[in-house]
Amino acid sequence: MTWTLATPLVLPFLTAVLAFLARYGAAGRWFSVAGNAVLLGASILLMVRVLDQGVIAAQMGGWSAPFGITLVADYLSAVMVVITAITALAVSVYALTDIDERKEHLGYHALFNILIGGVVGAFLTGDLFNLYVWFEVMLISSFGLLILGGNKDQIDGGIKYVTLNLISTILFLSGIGLLYGMTGTLNMADIARTLDTVENQGLVTVVAMMFMVAFGVKAAVFPLFFWLPAAYHTPAFSVSAVFAGLLTKVGVYALIRMFTLVFDGDIGFTHQILLWVAGLTMVTGVLGAAAQNDIRKILSFHIVSQIGYMIMGLALLTPLAVAGAVFYLVHHIIVKANLFLIAGVAERTAGSTDLNRIGGLYKSAPLLACLFFIPAFSLAGFPPLSGFWAKYVLVAAAIENQGWIIAAVALLVGLLTIFSMTKIWAEAFWKPHPEGVDPTLNQLTPQARRHLLIPIAALAAMTLVIGFSPEPFVTFAKDAAAQLLDPTAYITTVLGGET
């Protein structure tokens, strides 16, 4: 049991050490690819174990919960680890061409794998202090990746990124201290068991709001999102892709975990706020995207907008709505990481990601156009792509719950997302290049084409599989939602039979 949970956590750090030691040669980048391939295998074994046995947990160092370090995986944790490994493998292959030798010498592959280790740790930890530790691991490694290269925009974006995340950390630590003072434990299952016995439930709600703000910064929800569009367009495309796919989702995961397992006592107040946050996040994100004229900036604002859909599922808190949030998480990680990878190829071939300075990609690079079409129109919610089913489940849940306004907002934001994606299509792919050049993929070496296009094609294929065969994925999401909304098995497994 222990090795099944510990292996996906240990592997990225082992890979990081090997990649760092070999950073001056080609071996470093291949250690990264091989390490993430092994991580994918380990994460699939973890998923198989969870599907077979339900919630599984392990106590590190022989200290039983709630005193020791607990690793725990339920359906949500397991699928997030699998999707993290898939994204990491795709990006590490893409980075074989995208990352230059200077950045490799500065430790890109080591930082990348430490970041992946932090993400996996956040998904598998069963206690709040270690969740804080993994957040810090992610913050330090992501800051290193963000400023790797050292240009002015990177430094500016990095400062905004770190400043907001440090404020989030202070709030998170303060909330942890108050929770420990009220319950005497930091184990999430133990807190869930004991929090109802706290006399001052008003203070519990205050702490819940502190966690909501702290994780809201990580997830980039309204009005705490402005660090994201300022930072995500500045680093290498490999870095943007992994940030876009995974980092904000850790914040969403933390919100889902805490507001289904721990803070479920005053949902009339906390989840009403979450519903407002969801609607405003969707609207402001998509309006911000519509105002941009650079592919990466458009995609960055769309991360904000799409996070709103996931928070909407949590806020509604019905089995169908939470299932919709889980489905949306998985779909969005694949689609958004892929769009940033495609933006990188567009810049290499057309010369820029500024829509005023590029064009002609449909005529001269039709393969890239096809590969863009799949994730872009999936993000917009075109049937039968994965984004359509994700939005369909959430809107159906809102209507079922008589949430007419939030359902209307979700549909309207979907239409505006189509506008933004159509804008990229029309400017980058459809219109002629303003300088009259033909930006073909043949400009790239055969090796570069393989490294850049294989991960893009693989992620696009996954989008198609989910879109054309949604039933098993929706069923899994419903099972995950059932576990989240009835955490008895989670608590019993972590605490060894105590409830």
C-alpha positions in Angstrom: 0.0 0.0 0.0 2.7 2.4 1.0 4.8 2.1 -2.1 1.8 2.6 -4.3 1.2 6.0 -2.8 4.9 7.0 -2.2 6.3 6.1 -5.6 4.5 8.8 -7.7 5.7 11.3 -5.0 9.3 10.2 -4.9 9.9 9.7 -8.6 9.8 13.4 -9.7 12.4 14.4 -7.0 14.7 11.5 -8.0 14.3 12.6 -11.6 15.1 16.2 -10.6 18.4 15.1 -8.9 19.5 13.1 -12.0 18.5 15.8 -14.4 20.4 18.4 -12.4 23.6 16.3 -12.2 23.4 15.7 -16.0 22.3 19.3 -16.9 25.4 20.0 -19.1 24.7 17.1 -21.5 21.8 15.6 -23.4 21.3 13.0 -20.7 19.6 15.6 -18.4 16.7 16.2 -20.8 16.3 12.4 -21.4 16.3 11.7 -17.7 13.3 14.1 -17.5 11.4 12.3 -20.3 12.2 8.8 -18.9 11.4 9.9 -15.3 8.0 11.2 -16.4 7.2 8.1 -18.4 7.9 6.0 -15.3 5.8 8.5 -13.2 2.9 7.9 -15.7 3.2 4.1 -15.1 3.3 4.6 -11.3 0.3 6.9 -11.4 -1.7 4.4 -13.5 -0.9 1.6 -10.9 -2.1 4.0 -8.2 -5.4 4.6 -10.2 -5.9 0.8 -10.7 -5.4 0.3 -6.9 -7.9 3.0 -6.1 -10.5 1.7 -8.6 -10.1 -1.7 -7.1 -10.1 -0.9 -3.4 -11.7 2.6 -3.0 -9.9 5.1 -0.8 -6.3 4.0 0.1 -4.0 5.6 2.7 -0.5 5.1 4.1 1.1 6.5 7.3 4.7 7.5 6.7 7.4 6.7 9.3 5.2 4.3 11.2 3.3 7.1 13.0 -0.4 6.5 12.9 -2.9 9.2 12.0 -3.6 11.9 13.1 0.0 12.2 14.4 2.1 11.1 11.4 2.3 12.1 7.8 -0.6 10.7 5.9 -0.7 10.0 2.2 -4.2 9.3 0.9 -5.8 8.8 -2.5 -9.4 8.7 -3.5 -10.8 8.9 -7.0 -10.2 12.6 -7.3 -6.6 12.4 -6.0 -5.8 9.5 -8.2 -7.1 11.0 -11.4 -5.3 14.2 -10.7 -2.0 12.4 -10.3 -2.6 10.5 -13.6 -3.4 13.7 -15.5 -0.4 15.4 -13.9 1.9 12.6 -15.1 0.4 12.8 -18.6 0.9 16.5 -18.8 4.5 16.2 -17.4 5.4 13.6 -20.0 3.9 15.6 -22.9 5.7 18.8 -21.8 9.0 17.1 -21.1 9.0 15.7 -24.7 8.1 19.2 -26.1 10.9 20.7 -24.0 13.5 18.6 -25.9 13.3 21.2 -28.6 11.6 24.2 -26.8 14.3 24.6 -24.0 17.7 25.9 -25.1 21.0 24.7 -23.6 21.4 27.9 -21.5 18.2 27.2 -19.7 19.1 23.6 -19.3 22.5 24.5 -17.8 20.6 26.8 -15.3 18.6 23.8 -14.2 15.3 23.8 -16.1 14.7 20.1 -16.0 15.5 19.8 -12.3 13.1 22.7 -11.5 10.4 21.3 -13.7 10.5 17.9 -12.0 10.5 19.5 -8.5 7.4 21.4 -9.6 5.8 18.1 -10.7 6.7 16.6 -7.4 5.1 19.5 -5.5 1.9 19.1 -7.5 1.7 15.3 -6.9 2.4 15.9 -3.2 -0.5 18.4 -2.9 -2.8 15.9 -4.5 -1.8 13.0 -2.2 -1.2 14.6 1.2 -3.8 14.0 3.9 -2.8 16.8 6.3 -2.8 20.6 6.1 0.8 21.3 7.1 2.1 19.1 4.3 -0.3 20.7 1.9 1.4 24.0 2.9 4.8 22.4 2.3 3.9 21.2 -1.1 2.5 24.7 -2.0 5.8 26.2 -1.0 7.7 23.6 -3.1 5.5 24.6 -6.1 6.0 28.3 -5.4 9.8 28.1 -5.3 10.2 25.9 -8.3 7.6 27.8 -10.4 9.2 31.1 -9.6 12.6 29.7 -10.7 11.0 28.5 -14.0 9.2 31.8 -14.4 12.3 33.9 -14.3 14.6 31.5 -16.1 16.0 33.6 -18.9 15.9 36.8 -16.9 14.2 39.3 -19.3 12.3 42.3 -18.0 8.8 40.9 -18.6 9.7 37.7 -16.8 11.0 39.5 -13.7 7.9 41.8 -13.6 5.5 38.9 -13.9 7.5 36.8 -11.4 7.4 39.6 -8.8 3.6 39.9 -9.1 3.3 36.1 -9.0 5.3 35.7 -5.9 3.8 38.7 -4.1 0.2 37.5 -4.4 1.2 33.9 -3.6 3.0 35.0 -0.4 -0.1 36.8 0.7 -2.0 33.6 0.0 0.6 31.7 2.1 0.2 34.0 5.0 -3.5 33.6 5.0 -3.2 29.8 4.6 -0.7 29.5 7.5 -3.0 31.7 9.7 -5.9 29.5 8.9 -3.9 26.4 9.7 -3.0 27.9 13.1 -6.6 28.8 14.0 -7.8 25.3 12.9 -5.1 23.7 15.0 -6.1 25.8 17.9 -9.8 24.8 17.6 -9.3 21.1 16.9 -5.8 20.1 18.0 -5.0 18.4 14.8 -3.9 19.1 11.2 -5.0 15.8 9.7 -7.8 16.7 7.3 -9.8 13.6 8.1 -9.4 14.2 11.8 -10.4 17.9 11.4 -13.5 16.8 9.4 -14.4 14.4 12.3 -13.9 17.0 15.1 -14.8 20.4 13.6 -18.6 20.0 14.3 -17.8 19.8 18.0 -16.2 23.2 18.1 -18.4 25.6 20.1 -17.6 28.7 18.2 -19.0 27.9 14.8 -18.8 31.6 13.8 -15.0 31.4 14.0 -15.0 28.2 11.9 -16.8 30.2 9.2 -14.2 33.0 9.4 -11.4 30.4 9.0 -13.3 28.9 6.1 -13.3 32.3 4.4 -9.5 32.6 5.0 -9.0 29.3 3.3 -11.3 30.4 0.5 -9.2 33.5 -0.2 -5.9 31.6 0.2 -6.8 28.9 -2.3 -8.7 31.4 -4.4 -5.4 33.2 -5.1 -3.8 29.9 -6.1 -6.8 29.1 -8.4 -6.8 32.7 -9.8 -10.5 33.4 -9.1 -12.2 36.8 -9.2 -10.9 39.3 -7.9 -7.6 37.6 -7.1 -6.5 36.6 -10.6 -4.5 39.5 -12.0 -1.2 37.9 -11.3 -1.9 35.2 -13.8 -2.3 37.1 -17.1 0.7 39.2 -16.0 3.0 36.1 -15.6 1.9 33.2 -17.9 2.8 34.8 -21.2 6.4 35.5 -20.2 8.3 32.2 -19.8 9.2 29.5 -22.3 6.1 27.8 -23.9 6.9 24.5 -22.0 6.7 26.4 -18.7 3.5 28.2 -19.7 1.9 24.9 -20.7 2.6 23.2 -17.4 1.6 26.3 -15.4 -1.7 26.6 -17.4 -2.5 23.0 -17.1 -1.6 22.2 -13.5 -0.9 25.1 -11.2 -4.3 26.8 -10.9 -5.9 23.3 -10.7 -4.1 22.6 -7.5 -5.9 25.6 -6.0 -9.2 24.3 -7.4 -8.4 20.9 -6.0 -7.7 22.4 -2.6 -11.0 24.3 -2.6 -12.9 21.2 -3.6 -11.2 19.1 -0.9 -11.6 21.6 1.9 -15.2 22.6 1.1 -16.5 19.1 0.7 -14.5 17.4 3.5 -13.9 20.0 6.2 -16.0 23.2 5.7 -19.4 21.7 5.1 -21.2 23.1 8.1 -22.3 26.5 6.8 -22.8 25.9 3.1 -25.7 28.4 2.9 -23.1 31.1 3.4 -19.8 29.8 2.1 -21.1 28.2 -1.1 -23.3 31.2 -2.0 -20.1 33.2 -2.0 -18.4 30.6 -4.1 -21.3 30.8 -6.6 -20.9 34.6 -6.9 -17.1 34.1 -7.3 -17.7 31.5 -10.0 -20.0 33.8 -12.0 -17.7 36.8 -11.8 -14.6 34.7 -12.5 -16.2 33.4 -15.7 -17.4 36.8 -16.9 -14.2 38.8 -16.1 -11.9 36.2 -17.5 -13.7 35.9 -20.8 -14.0 39.7 -21.2 -10.3 40.0 -20.5 -9.6 37.4 -23.2 -11.8 39.2 -25.7 -9.8 42.4 -25.2 -6.4 40.8 -25.9 -4.6 40.5 -29.2 -1.8 38.0 -28.3 -2.4 34.3 -28.3 -0.8 33.6 -24.9 -2.6 36.5 -23.2 -5.9 35.4 -24.6 -5.2 31.8 -23.4 -4.1 33.2 -20.0 -7.4 35.1 -19.5 -9.3 32.0 -20.6 -7.7 30.0 -17.7 -9.4 32.5 -15.4 -12.7 32.2 -17.2 -12.6 28.4 -17.2 -11.7 28.2 -13.5 -15.1 29.8 -12.9 -16.9 26.7 -14.3 -15.1 24.4 -11.9 -15.9 26.7 -8.9 -19.5 26.7 -10.1 -19.7 22.9 -9.7 -18.3 23.2 -6.2 -20.6 26.0 -5.3 -23.8 24.2 -6.4 -22.6 21.1 -4.4 -25.0 18.6 -5.9 -23.7 15.2 -7.0 -24.1 16.1 -10.7 -22.5 19.6 -10.2 -19.5 18.2 -8.3 -19.2 15.5 -11.0 -19.2 18.3 -13.6 -16.4 20.1 -11.7 -14.3 16.9 -11.7 -14.9 16.3 -15.4 -14.1 19.9 -16.2 -10.8 19.7 -14.2 -9.5 16.7 -16.3 -10.7 18.1 -19.6 -9.3 21.5 -19.0 -5.8 20.4 -18.0 -5.4 18.5 -21.3 -6.9 21.2 -23.5 -5.2 24.2 -21.9 -1.7 22.7 -21.8 -2.1 21.7 -25.4 -3.2 25.2 -26.5 0.0 26.7 -25.0 2.1 24.0 -26.7 0.5 24.9 -30.1 1.1 28.6 -29.5 4.8 27.8 -29.2 4.8 26.1 -32.6 2.9 29.0 -34.1 5.5 31.4 -32.8 8.3 29.2 -34.2 6.8 29.1 -37.7 5.0 32.4 -38.0 7.4 34.5 -36.0 5.2 35.8 -33.2 2.1 35.2 -31.0 0.9 38.7 -31.7 -2.2 38.3 -33.9 -1.4 41.5 -35.8 2.0 40.1 -36.9 1.1 36.6 -37.9 -1.2 34.7 -40.3 -1.4 32.1 -43.1 -1.0 29.1 -40.8 -4.1 27.3 -42.2 -2.8 27.5 -45.8 0.9 26.7 -45.1 0.6 24.5 -42.0 -2.8 22.7 -42.2 -1.7 19.9 -39.8 -1.0 22.6 -37.1 -4.4 24.1 -37.9 -6.2 20.8 -37.4 -4.3 20.3 -34.1 -5.3 23.8 -33.0 -9.0 23.3 -34.0 -9.5 20.3 -31.6 -8.5 21.9 -28.2 -9.6 25.4 -29.2 -13.2 24.4 -30.0 -13.2 21.9 -27.2 -12.4 24.8 -24.8 -15.3 26.8 -26.4 -17.7 23.8 -25.9 -18.3 22.7 -29.4 -20.2 19.3 -29.6 -19.1 16.6 -29.3 -15.7 17.6 -28.0 -14.8 17.2 -24.3 -15.6 20.8 -23.4 -19.2 20.4 -24.6 -19.8 17.5 -22.2 -18.1 19.3 -19.3 -20.3 22.4 -19.8 -23.4 20.3 -20.5 -23.1 18.5 -17.1 -22.5 21.7 -15.2 -25.4 23.6 -16.9 -27.7 20.6 -16.4 -26.7 20.6 -12.7 -27.5 24.3 -12.4 -30.9 23.9 -14.1 -31.7 20.9 -11.9 -30.9 23.1 -8.9 -32.9 26.0 -10.3 -29.8 28.1 -10.7 -31.1 29.8 -13.7 -28.8 32.8 -13.5 -25.5 30.9 -13.2 -26.7 28.6 -16.0 -27.3 31.6 -18.2 -23.9 33.0 -17.3 -22.2 29.7 -18.1 -23.9 29.6 -21.5 -23.1 33.3 -22.3 -19.5 32.8 -21.3 -19.3 29.8 -23.6 -20.5 32.0 -26.5 -17.9 34.6 -25.7 -15.2 31.9 -25.6 -16.2 30.9 -29.1 -15.6 34.6 -30.1 -12.1 34.5 -28.7 -11.2 31.2 -30.3 -12.6 32.3 -33.6 -10.5 35.5 -33.3 -7.3 33.4 -33.0 -8.4 31.2 -35.9 -9.2 34.1 -38.1 -6.1 36.1 -37.4 -3.4 33.5 -37.0 -4.6 30.7 -39.3 -7.1 32.1 -41.9 -5.8 35.5 -43.0 -2.6 35.8 -45.0 0.6 36.6 -43.2 1.0 40.4 -43.1 4.6 40.1 -44.4 3.6 37.7 -47.2 5.6 34.7 -45.9 4.4 31.1 -45.8 5.0 29.9 -42.2 5.3 26.1 -42.9 6.2 23.3 -40.5 9.1 22.4 -42.9 11.0 25.4 -41.4 11.5 23.1 -38.4 14.0 20.2 -38.5 12.5 16.7 -38.6 13.7 16.1 -35.1 12.1 19.4 -33.8 8.8 18.5 -35.6 8.7 15.2 -33.8 9.4 16.7 -30.4 6.9 19.5 -30.8 4.1 17.8 -32.6 3.9 14.3 -31.0 2.8 15.6 -27.6 0.4 18.0 -29.2 -1.1 15.2 -31.3 -1.3 12.9 -28.3 -3.2 15.5 -26.1 -5.5 16.3 -29.0 -6.2 12.5 -29.4 -7.1 12.4 -25.7 -9.5 15.3 -26.2 -11.2 13.4 -29.0 -11.4 10.2 -27.0 -13.1 12.0 -24.1 -15.4 13.8 -26.4 -16.5 10.9 -28.5 -16.7 8.4 -25.6 -17.8 10.6 -22.7 -19.8 8.0 -20.8 -17.0 6.2 -18.8 -15.5 9.6 -17.9 -18.8 11.0 -16.7 -19.5 7.8 -14.8 -16.0 8.1 -13.1 -16.7 11.8 -12.3 -20.0 10.8 -10.7 -18.2 8.2 -8.6 -15.6 10.7 -7.6 -18.3 13.2 -6.7 -20.1 10.5 -4.5 -16.8 10.0 -2.6 -16.4 13.7 -2.1 -19.9 14.3 -0.9 -19.9 11.3 1.5 -16.4 11.4 2.9 -17.0 8.5 5.4 -14.8 6.1 3.6 -12.0 8.8 3.3 -12.1 9.5 7.1 -12.4 5.8 8.1 -9.5 4.8 5.9 -7.2 7.6 7.0 -8.0 7.2 10.7 -7.9 3.4 10.6 -11.5 2.7 11.5 -12.2 5.6 13.7 -15.1 7.9 12.7 
